[in-house]
Amino acid sequence: MKSGTKKTPAEIQPLEVVKYGHPALRSKGVAIKIIDDAIVNLVEEMIVTMYEEEGCGLAAQQVGRSLQLAVVDVMPAMEDRPSYAWVDGREIELDSLMPLVMINPEVKPVGEGRSRDTEGCLSIPGIQDEVDRPARVRVICKDLSGSTLDFEAEGLLARAAQHEIDHLNGILFIDHLSPESLEEHLPQLRKLQAKALEF
């Protein structure tokens, strides 16, 4: 399909999520300069994939693309893991942001607060562990229309944004674990890596 051709809804299909050991997961994404039909198609496919896999976020690296692009939707988890967002100091309704498309995003901690909570990853199935991150962050990115989004977040949204933006820089949540915690997961990580090398 040509890069200038917009896919119809019927043509939007889930993508394969690459697993630990795939080189794309350790690659730093290239900044997106033009939001063309190819990027729009990819975003729509990533959103479909995220829902299909029942994840709350997905980075381009997880579908084998080294781009500064990620999608997030924390709404399905709101009851168990709430999220909050502010624009210009005013709290906003979360569903006004979702599904969130982050193009060329930057994330910065706000304040000194920290939060420790469980994380997993669609690219590292079977592994979950607690990760310590800034509790409140500011995210600046472009959306699919090319407009700038600038908001602050707490709760799962803050965590998901940091997790996905890590992906865009080749960083995985396991990189934040203590050596002792990582040691516990090595057997499963080795299995995933061995399977990845089979392809």
N, C-alpha and C positions, 0 to 999 in steps of 0.2 A: 504494500500500500504506500502510495506517495505521501511525503511528509505534509503536503498541502491538502490532503483529503481528510475531511472530518468524518469519523465513524458514526453510523446510526446507532441508536440504543440497542438494536438487535445484534449489532456487531461487537458491542462491548462485552468482553469475556474476561473471567478471572485469569490472572497470570500465575505462573509457577513461583512460589516463594523459595528462594535458594537457602540452603542450610549451611550451618557452621562448617568452615573449610573451603567454601567458595571464595575465590579471590575478590569478588566485588564487595564482600562484607568488610574488607580491610582497605578499601579504596576511598580516597577523599573525593567527594563529588565536585564536578565542574559547575561553575556558576551558570545559570540560565540567562542568556542575554535577550532572547526573543521568545515570547509565549505564542508559539504557532500551533497549528492543528495537531502536530505530532505530540506536543506537550499536553495539550488538552485531552487528546486520546489517552495518553499515558496516565494522566491524573484520574480520568474516569475509570480506567482499568484497575488502577491501584485502589480506588475507593471500593469498587466491586470486590476486589480481592480481599481487602481488609474486612469487609462484612462477611464474605464467604468463610474466611478463616477465624471469624469471631475475635478479631484483635481490636485494640483501641488506637492503633497507629501502624503505619507502614512507611518505610523509607524506600527511595528509589533503589538503593543498594540491595535491598531485600528481594527485588525482582530483577537483579542483575544489571542495573543501570547506575553508572557513576555520575549522578547529578545532585545538585543542591535542591532536592525536592522531597517533601514528605507530606503525608496526610494523617489526620487525627480525627477521631470521633469518640468522645468520652461519655456521650449521653446514655448509651445502654448500661453503663456502670454507675450512674449517678446515685442510685439508691444505696449501694454498698460503699462506694468510694466517691464522695462528692467532689465537685470542682467549683472554682470561683474565678471570675475574670473581671477586670476593670479597664476602662478606657478613659483617659484623662481624669483619673481619680474617681470615676463613677462606676459602680458595679453594673454589669450588663447581664442580660439573659444569655445563658450558655448556648442555647439552641440557635441564637443569631450568628454564632461563629461556626457551627457544625454542619457538614463535615468541614474541618479546617484544612485548607491547602496552604502549605508553607513553602514558598519559593525563595531561595537564597536567604534563609533565616539566620538571625543572630539571637542569642539568648544571653541574658545577663542576670546575675543574682540581684535581688532587691532585699536589702537588710541583711542581718546576720543569722536569721533563723534557719534551722536545718530540719529535715524530715527523713525518717527512715521507714521504708515500706517495701513490700514484696514486689519484685519485678520478674517478668518472664519475657520471652521473645519468640515470635513465630519462626525465626531462623535458628533458634536453639531449643527445639522441642524437648520436653522432659526435664528441663532445669528451671528452677525458680529460686531466688534468694533475696535477702533484704539488701537494699542499696541506700546509702546515705547521700542525699542531694540537698541543694538549697530549697527551702520551703516555698519561697515566693520568687518568681522570675519575671523579667520583662522580655517579651518576644517582639522582634521587629522583622517583618518579612513582606514579600509581595504575595497577593492572592492571584487567583486565576485570571482576573481581569487586568492585572498589572498594577492595581492600587496597592498602596502601602498599608499594612496592618501593623498597629503598634498597641500592644495590650500587656497588662500584667495578669499573672495567673497564680493560683494556689491550688492545692489538692492534686487530684489525679491529672488534671490538665497540665499543671506545672511539671509533674513527673514525666508524663508522656511526651511533652514538648522537648524536655531535656534528653530523654531516651532516644527520640527520633533524630534530633539534631546531632547527637553523638554519632548515630549511624552515618550521617552525611559526612562525617570526618573520619570514618573507618574505625570508630570506637564502639565496643560492645559492652553491654551492662556487666558482663563477667569481668571486665577490666577494672571495675570499681570494687571488686571483692577482695577481702583479705587473702593472703596466701593460704591460710588454713581453710577458708571456705572454698576457695578455688580448687584446692587439693581434693575435696570431697566430690567435686563434679568432674574430675579428670577422666574417670572411666567412660562416662557418657560422652564427654567432649571428644575423646579419642575415637569412639564408635562413629560419631557424626562425621569426624574428619576423614576417617577411613572410607566411609560411604561416599563422601564428596569426591574423594580421589578415584573412585571407581568410574566416574563419568568423564 
